Amino acid sequence: MNLTFLKTMNVLIVEDDNVTATFLSEIIKDFFHSTYIAHDGHEAIEILETNTIHLLITDLNMPFFSGVELIKKIRKKEDICSKTPLPILVISGRKDAADFLSMIKYQLVDYIVKPFSLTQLFDVFDRLSQKMQALKNRLYYIDNNLIYDSSKKTLAKNEIEIPLTHLEALLLEILLENRGKLIPRSILIEKIYHDDAKDVTFRNLVMRLRKKLGKDYLINIKDLGMRLQ
């Protein structure tokens, strides 16, 4: 298990039974950065809106606002905002195949039936850490509010997704791989176009990318080259 990576993650446990919630929190707290507890879906939404949560562990049967309603609300908001799905692990006493099948469409990390073993739980954490590490390796944090996803060729700016063209993405990736270093314009043109493209063509590409990134990120030094701030 990649304990170092799990230590960067915050977990929200949603469980109406205090004993179960406390027991689960005590088991997992040493593996993660922070652990939060909510006793129903309403509490969970409040915590999700005010904290950065990387993993949600929820029961399904809860008063006022069930785990099913909570998951539906989260996924609906993600669809509207084009956000990456929050990893969700269901731990429930509902063991009907119909219950399990009805949850598949919500892209769960896993569905564990109570009572569960620690081996089951840690196996899920192990698979989750591997998956999230692979995802993280495709993300470049330009700053806290500007993230480039190399798999989707998109920028996420304040959680709003901005698509890049193939050449815009290629230019950004070259600059990211050499961040802080000044790269001669001639080398950038050769890497992007593989021939002597017209200077105006390259200038237009830089202008488009600068507009999407924000003008302060691309530093252009005349006759010397360009770097990413």
JOMO-V440290 format. One record per residue. N is the residue number from 0. RES is the residue in one small letter. SS is DSSP state (helix for helix, strand for strand, loop for the rest). PSI is psi in radians with two decimals (999 if undefined). Layout:
BEGIN
N;RES;SS;PSI, N;RES;SS;PSI
END
This chain:
BEGIN
0;m;loop;2.36, 1;n;loop;1.46, 2;l;helix;-0.61, 3;t;helix;-0.78, 4;f;helix;-0.72, 5;l;helix;-0.52, 6;k;loop;-0.22, 7;t;loop;-0.09, 8;m;loop;2.52, 9;n;strand;2.39, 10;v;strand;2.40, 11;l;strand;2.12, 12;i;strand;2.19, 13;v;strand;1.88, 14;e;loop;2.18, 15;d;loop;-0.33, 16;d;loop;2.02, 17;n;helix;-0.71, 18;v;helix;-0.83, 19;t;helix;-0.76, 20;a;helix;-0.78, 21;t;helix;-0.74, 22;f;helix;-0.83, 23;l;helix;-0.71, 24;s;helix;-0.75, 25;e;helix;-0.62, 26;i;helix;-0.73, 27;i;helix;-0.18, 28;k;loop;-0.53, 29;d;loop;-0.22, 30;f;loop;-0.39, 31;f;loop;2.93, 32;h;loop;-0.94, 33;s;strand;2.57, 34;t;strand;2.21, 35;y;strand;2.66, 36;i;strand;2.32, 37;a;strand;2.59, 38;h;loop;-0.06, 39;d;loop;3.07, 40;g;helix;-0.62, 41;h;helix;-0.80, 42;e;helix;-0.71, 43;a;helix;-0.77, 44;i;helix;-0.74, 45;e;helix;-0.73, 46;i;helix;-0.71, 47;l;helix;-0.58, 48;e;helix;-0.28, 49;t;helix;-0.02, 50;n;loop;2.74, 51;t;loop;1.99, 52;i;loop;2.30, 53;h;loop;-0.31, 54;l;strand;2.32, 55;l;strand;2.20, 56;i;strand;2.07, 57;t;strand;2.56, 58;d;loop;2.92, 59;l;loop;-0.72, 60;n;loop;1.83, 61;m;loop;2.66, 62;p;loop;2.80, 63;f;loop;-0.90, 64;f;loop;1.75, 65;s;loop;2.94, 66;g;helix;-0.61, 67;v;helix;-0.79, 68;e;helix;-0.67, 69;l;helix;-0.83, 70;i;helix;-0.76, 71;k;helix;-0.76, 72;k;helix;-0.76, 73;i;helix;-0.85, 74;r;helix;-0.63, 75;k;helix;-0.75, 76;k;helix;-0.69, 77;e;helix;-0.70, 78;d;helix;-0.76, 79;i;helix;-0.70, 80;c;helix;0.01, 81;s;loop;0.73, 82;k;loop;2.68, 83;t;loop;2.33, 84;p;loop;2.33, 85;l;loop;2.26, 86;p;strand;2.23, 87;i;strand;2.22, 88;l;strand;2.16, 89;v;strand;2.24, 90;i;strand;1.91, 91;s;strand;2.69, 92;g;loop;-0.16, 93;r;loop;1.99, 94;k;loop;0.11, 95;d;loop;2.42, 96;a;helix;-0.59, 97;a;helix;-0.65, 98;d;helix;-0.81, 99;f;helix;-0.83, 100;l;helix;-0.60, 101;s;helix;-0.33, 102;m;helix;-0.20, 103;i;helix;-0.70, 104;k;helix;-0.22, 105;y;helix;0.20, 106;q;loop;0.97, 107;l;loop;2.65, 108;v;loop;-0.75, 109;d;strand;2.94, 110;y;strand;1.90, 111;i;strand;2.29, 112;v;strand;2.34, 113;k;loop;2.57, 114;p;loop;2.58, 115;f;loop;2.81, 116;s;loop;2.75, 117;l;helix;-0.55, 118;t;helix;-0.75, 119;q;helix;-0.81, 120;l;helix;-0.81, 121;f;helix;-0.49, 122;d;helix;-0.71, 123;v;helix;-0.79, 124;f;helix;-0.67, 125;d;helix;-0.82, 126;r;helix;-0.67, 127;l;helix;-0.75, 128;s;helix;-0.67, 129;q;helix;-0.75, 130;k;helix;-0.76, 131;m;helix;-0.55, 132;q;helix;-0.73, 133;a;helix;-0.70, 134;l;helix;-0.75, 135;k;helix;-0.61, 136;n;loop;-0.23, 137;r;loop;0.00, 138;l;strand;2.37, 139;y;strand;2.09, 140;y;strand;1.74, 141;i;strand;-0.73, 142;d;strand;-3.04, 143;n;loop;-0.47, 144;n;loop;0.18, 145;l;strand;1.92, 146;i;strand;2.33, 147;y;strand;2.22, 148;d;strand;1.88, 149;s;loop;-0.38, 150;s;loop;-0.60, 151;k;loop;-0.18, 152;k;loop;0.87, 153;t;strand;2.69, 154;l;strand;2.43, 155;a;strand;1.94, 156;k;strand;1.94, 157;n;loop;0.71, 158;e;loop;0.16, 159;i;strand;2.20, 160;e;strand;2.27, 161;i;strand;1.98, 162;p;strand;2.55, 163;l;loop;2.59, 164;t;loop;2.94, 165;h;helix;-0.79, 166;l;helix;-0.61, 167;e;helix;-0.77, 168;a;helix;-0.71, 169;l;helix;-0.80, 170;l;helix;-0.79, 171;l;helix;-0.72, 172;e;helix;-0.67, 173;i;helix;-0.76, 174;l;helix;-0.66, 175;l;helix;-0.71, 176;e;helix;-0.35, 177;n;loop;0.62, 178;r;loop;2.30, 179;g;loop;-0.25, 180;k;loop;2.48, 181;l;loop;2.11, 182;i;strand;2.16, 183;p;loop;2.48, 184;r;helix;-0.70, 185;s;helix;-0.65, 186;i;helix;-0.73, 187;l;helix;-0.78, 188;i;helix;-0.73, 189;e;helix;-0.71, 190;k;helix;-0.59, 191;i;helix;-0.78, 192;y;helix;-0.26, 193;h;loop;0.32, 194;d;loop;-3.04, 195;d;loop;1.42, 196;a;loop;2.69, 197;k;loop;2.47, 198;d;helix;-0.63, 199;v;helix;-0.56, 200;t;helix;-0.79, 201;f;helix;-0.72, 202;r;helix;-0.71, 203;n;helix;-0.68, 204;l;helix;-0.80, 205;v;helix;-0.73, 206;m;helix;-0.73, 207;r;helix;-0.76, 208;l;helix;-0.71, 209;r;helix;-0.66, 210;k;helix;-0.67, 211;k;helix;-0.63, 212;l;helix;-0.73, 213;g;loop;2.43, 214;k;loop;-0.35, 215;d;loop;-0.14, 216;y;loop;-0.62, 217;l;strand;2.04, 218;i;strand;2.07, 219;n;strand;2.07, 220;i;strand;2.01, 221;k;loop;2.31, 222;d;loop;-0.04, 223;l;loop;-0.83, 224;g;strand;-2.75, 225;m;strand;2.61, 226;r;strand;2.80, 227;l;strand;2.22, 228;q;loop;999
END
